[in-house]
């Protein structure tokens, strides 16, 4: 069940910013998404390809679907026909596969480059040297993708100064490359911040936050 009070509170905090709210609806029923949609929410984020495909078929066609999980190359083809934005692109090979599937669907797919800013080894993403190499070699041959920004996840920590430092690091990397204007790369979106740290992320320059548990409640745990 959605928490309408929290939803309105988050919208209130974003009202005077340029930050977009992506409601993370993974594992939640279509009825919950419909409830937020009825309140005007159009951007929804999913982590699992099959779940995203299933929900896209049954829900309004003007929803902007964000894929925010770790995307395997062999799964790109399933979401390529409709996905609005792919977060978490963490390799050049994945960019090439997204471009390949975009060509097959006669469309251009927007992507965010995931940057590794957290201490946890389990987090995915490019490091700074890999980002530098990516831009140095450019991706001009990829005609059907558009790199529109960067994203990152801070460490899972109660240490606010640590989280702040990681957000500042990502913002500095974003700023370094945002002046580069290629036909398929114009950095406009800085996606950082989730339910526990989105306020801090906004303070440090986030233009897109991914919020799930505050809006939908915690995921159900198996007994």
N, C-alpha and C positions, 0 to 999 in steps of 0.2 A: 504494500500500500504506500502511495506516495505521501510525502510530508509537505503539504501545500504551504504551511507557514514558513518552513525552511526555504522552499522554492522562492516565495515572495521576498524573503529576507535576502537571499543571494542576488536576486534581480535588483533589489534596492541598492545593494552595494556596488553592483555593476553599472547602475543607471548613468552615472556621470563619468564613466570610463569608456575606453574603446575595446573593452574585453568581451569576447563572445563566450557564452556558456554552452558547453557540450554536456548534455545530460547522459551519464554513463549508465546504460540500461541493461548491461550484460546480466544474464540469468534471470532477468525480471520478465514477467508476462506482458504480452502485447497490451493487455487492458491498462497496465500502469503507464505505458507509453502513450496510449490514447488519452489518458487523463491529463498528462502534461501537454500533449499536443492540443487538447481542447483549451488550454490556458494560453496557447500561443507559442509554445516551445517547438522549434523546428529542427534543431541540431541534436542528434542522438549518437552516442558512441557505443560500439560493440567490440568485444575482444575475440570472439570465436566466429570463424567464417560461416559454418553451417547455420548457426543461430542467426547471424546477420541476414543470410539469404532467406531463411524462413520468415523472419519478421518483415523483411522488405516486401515479400509477396502479399502479406496480409494487411499491411498498414498503408496509410495515405501516401500517394506517390510524390507529394511535395516535401516529404521529410528529407532532410539532408543527412545522409548516413556517413558517419566517420568510422573508419576501422582503426582502432587504437591499440590492438594487441600486437603480438609478435607474429608477423606475416611470413608464412613459408611460400617460397616461389611457386610451388606446385598448386597452391590454393588461390593465386591471384586471379586466375581465369573465372572463378566463380563470382567474384565481386566486381570485376572490371566493367560489366555492363552498366552499373548503376552507382557505384560508390562515389561520394562527394569529395572526400579527402582521406588519403591514407597517411596516418601518423606512423611514426616509428620505422621509417625506411632506414635500415642500418647497414646496407651494403650496396655497392655499385651493381652487383649481379641482380639484386632485387629491383633496382631502378630499371635495368634493362628488361627484366621480365614484365614489369608493369607497362613499360613502353610497348613491348611486343603485344600484350593483351589489349592495350588501348588502341593500337592500330587495327587489330581484328574487330574491335567494336566501333571503329570510326569515331573515336572521341579522344580528347586530351584529359588525362587524369592528374589532378593536383596532389602533391606529395609534400610531406615534411621530413627533413633529415633528422634522425634521432641522434643526439649527442650524449655521450656517456659522461655524466657529471657526478654520479653517486659513488660511494665507496664500495657498495656491494658488487661482487663479481657477477652476480646473477642478472644485473641490469645489462641491457643491450645498448648498442649505439657506437657511433664513430668517436674516436678520440680526436684531439685537436690536430695532430699531424695528419690523420686520415682525412679530416675535413679540408685541410690545406691542399693535400694531394688531389682531392676530388675537384676542387675549384681550379687548381693549376692545370689539370688535364681537361677540365670542363666536361660537359655532357651535351655538347652541341649536336652530336649525332642522334640524340634521343629526341625525336621530333614530336612525340605524342605524350610526353610528360611535362609537367610544369612544377618546378620546385618553388613553393610559395612561402617556405619558412622553416623553422627548426622547432624541435621539441626535446624535452628532457624530463627525467624524474629524479627528484632529490632523494637523498638517503632516507630510509625509514628510521627516523630518529626523533627524540623529544628535544634535541638540541637545536633551538631556533637559530642560533648564530651559525651553526654548521649548515643548516638548510639555506639560510640567507646567503652564505658565501657561495653555495653551489648555484643558486639562482643568479647571483651576480656574475659568476663565471660564464654561465650560459648566455646571459645578456651581452657580455663583452664579446663573445664569439659571434653571436648574431649581429651585433653592430659592426664588427670587422668586415663582414661579408655582405651586409645589406646594401652597400653602395654599388655592388656589382649588378649590372643590369644585362642579362642575356635574354634572348627571346624566350627561353624556357626556364629562366631562373630569375625571379623577382621576389626577394624575401620581404614578406609583409607580416607574417604570422609568427609570433613567439608563443608556443604552447607549453606552459609549465604551471603547475599548481593543481592539487586535487582537494578532496574534501577536508583533509587535515591541515593543508598549508596554502590554500588558494589566496587567502588574504595577504600573506607575505609575498606570494608570487606576483600579485597585482602591484604591490608596492614596488617591486623590483622590475616591473616592466612587462609582465605577461599580457598578451593580447587574446589569449584563449585559455580557459580553465576547463578541466575535465572532472566533473563532480558526480559521484554516484551515491554513496551511502547516505549523505546528507539529504538527498532527495528521495531515494527509494528505500532507505533502511539497509541494514547489513545483509549480506548474502546468507541464505539459509544454510546451516551446517548439517551435514548428515549425522545421524545418530550413531 
